[in-house]
């Protein structure tokens, strides 16, 4: 009995279409906020810097690591946005010295599109204005470009695991921390006047986050609200999920920027 078979050319075209569809589906899944940290895959990295020699040098260093893969490079903000939207990497190394759109503007744009992508900003010097702008933009870490390669590799791994190292850097500097709190107070007030206040959080979750903003631990919040510590933990998990953030500090900062809670006056 004769058996019909698909011509080799048609089969190849069909396989190509299937592979393209699978790649597109994976990219869409990551854009929806899919978290691939627990999957054990290599950390997919994009390097954004205006100097080709610098990009290639960093690539050569990172590709010696068995758990890292440089999937793309970009020499400008516009090129970075295009490449990142296509490749949806886990971590981006972002040069702050890019021409318009600069590193901060590019970081803001990418974080809106891919909130789970960790961005490590690379600064030419330790500038307080850039540090503050970087935390507002959603960067996960702020490092100087002359960082030791071993330290950069460690930071990439920590950012991939979901840590926001920029918080420690900001709040370890009293002058910067004071400015952060002052600026976020003003942002909260401005936000409340500029638009209706909308919070996806329940009244109890806002109350808990407000207490967290005062510096309380989970145990202290539980005592103040007459609920169990486990209930506080459950609410915090819900808050982090709803706001698409990874830790308590990011949740507080986000809520202050939206005007949902306010930091106490000094």
N, C-alpha and C positions, 0 to 999 in steps of 0.2 A: 504494500500500500504506500502510495507516495506521501511524503511528509513535507508540508510547506515550511520553509524557513525564511526568516527575515534577511534580506541582503545585508552583507557586512557593512556597507556604507550607512544604511538606515539604522542598523544596530548601534553603530558608533555615534551617530547623531543623537539617537535616543538616550544613550548612556551619558553623553555630554549634557543634554538637557536635564536629565535626572540629577546629575552632580551639581549643576548650576542651581537647580531648585533647592537642593539640600543645603547648599551654601547660603542661599538667600534666606531660607527658613531659619538657619542658625543665627544669621545676623539679625533678623527680626526678633528672635527670641532674646538676644542680648540687649537689643534696644528697649525691649519691654521691661528690662531690669533683671534679667536672669543672672543669678550669681553662680559663677563657675569655680569659686575658690576651693570647694571641697571635692572637685572632680579629679584632682591629681594630675591635671594636664600642665604643660609648660606655660609659664607666664608669657603672654604675648605682648610685646613692647613696641611702641612707636617712638622714635626719637625726632624731636622738633628743634632745629637749631639753624641759624642762618649761615653757619660755616660748615662746608662739606667735610673738611678735614676733622673737625671736632666730632661730627656725627659718625664718621667712619671709625675714628678712634674709640668712641664709646661702644659702637657696634662690635668691634673686634674684642673688646674686653668682656662684654656681656655674653657673647656667643660662646665663650669658653665655659660658661656655666651650664650644666646639664639640664637645669630646670627653667632655662630662659631661652626665648626665641625673639629676635628682632624681626618683626614682620613688615616694617615700613619706616621710611624716613621722609621728613618734610623740611623745606628750607624757608617757609613762610607760614603766616597764620592761615591764609586762605587755602594753601596747599594742605596744611595740617587738617583743617576742618573736612576737606574732601576725602582725604586718605582715611581719617579716623572713622568717618561715617561709613566708609566701605569696609574697613577691616575690623572695626569694633574691638580694639585691643583691651587688655586687662590694665595695663599701666602705660602712661605717657610721660616722657621726659620733656618738659616744656621750657624753652629758653625765654626768659622775660624780656630780653633785649630785641625782640623781633620788631620790624617796622609795622605800621598799621595794617591789619589789626595786630596789636602787640600781644605779648604772652598772656597778660591778664584778660584782655578781651577774648582771646581765643579760648582760654580756659573756661570762662563764663559760658561761651557758646557751646562748647563740648559737654560741659556738665549738665546743661539743660537737655541735651539730646541723649547723653549716655551717663546717667547719674551714678552708675556702679563702676565706671572707669576711674581708676585712681590716677591723679595727676601730680607729679613731682615737679615743682617749678625750680629751675636752675637760675640763680641770680649771680650777677657779676660781683656784687658786694652786699654786705649786711645792711640793707636799707629798711628803716622802719616803715616808711610809706608803702614800699613794695610788699613788705611782709603783711601789713594790714590788708592791702588790696588782695593779696593772695588768699588769705583766709576768707574774705568776703566772697571771692570767686569760687570757692569750694575746693581749693587745692588740698591735697592730703599731706604734703610735705614741702618744706622750703629749705633748699640747700644751696651752698655756694658752688660755683662751677669748678673751683679748685679742690673739691672734695676728693678724698682718697678713694680709689676704685673699690676697695674692700668695703668701705663704709656705704658707698652708693649701692652696692649689691645687697647689703643687709637691709637698707632702707627700702629698696624695691620689693624685697620679700615681705617686709612688714606691711607695706602699703597693699600688696596683693592680698594679704591676710585680712585686710579691712581696717587697719589702724590709721588714725589721723594724727600723724606725728607733729603736724603744724601747731596743734593745740599746746603741746608741751613747750614748744619754742616761744609761742606768743606769751603764755602765762608765766613763763620763767623770767620774763623781763617786766618788772613793775611798771615802768613808764609805758610800755606798749600795752600791757594788760589794762592799765587805767584808761588809755585811749580807746581800746576796744570796747570797754564797758560804756564809756561816754558816747562813742559813736553809735553803738547799738541802741542806747536810750533814745538818741535823736532819730534814728531810723524807725524805731517803734512808734514814736510820736508822729513822725511824718507819715508813716504807713497808715496809721489810724485815721488821719485827717484826709489822706489822699484817696482812700478807697474803703468801701465797707469791710469790716473785719469778718473774715470767714476762716473758721478753723475746722479741719477734719477730725479734730479731737473732741472727745466727750468732755463735759464740764469737769468730771472727776480727773480725767487725764491732764487737762489744763491746770487743775489745782495741784496735782502731783508734780508736774513740770515746773510750776511756779515755785514750789518748795525746793525742788532740785536746784533751781537757779539761785536760791539763797545759800547754797553750799551744803545742804543737808544730805546725809547718807540715806540709803533706803530704810534703815532701821529708825532713823530720826523722823523721816516722813511718815512711816507707819505709826509711830507713837503720836505724832501731831494730829494725824487724821483718824486715829483710833481704828486702824485696820491692820491686818497682818503684814509682815514683811514680804511674804510670798505674793500677796495681792499687789503690793507695790511693784514687785518684780514683773508680775504678769502685765500690769498696766504699762510699765516701761517697755516691755517687749512689743506691746501693741503700738506704742508711740513711735518707736524706732521703725516699725514696719510701715505705719501710715505715712510717716514723713520721709521714708526712703533714706534714712541716715544710719550711721553705723555705731554711734556712741552717744552718751548722755550730753556731752558738751556740744556736739553738732545739733542735737535736738533743741537744746536751750538757745543756742545762737539763732537757729532757724525760727523758733517761736518768738524771739525778741525782734527779729527783723520783720516778722509779720504783724507785730503789735499785739500778739495774744497774751504775752506776759511782759513784765517790766522788771529790770534789775533795780534793787533798792537804791535810793540816793545815798551818797557817801555821808 
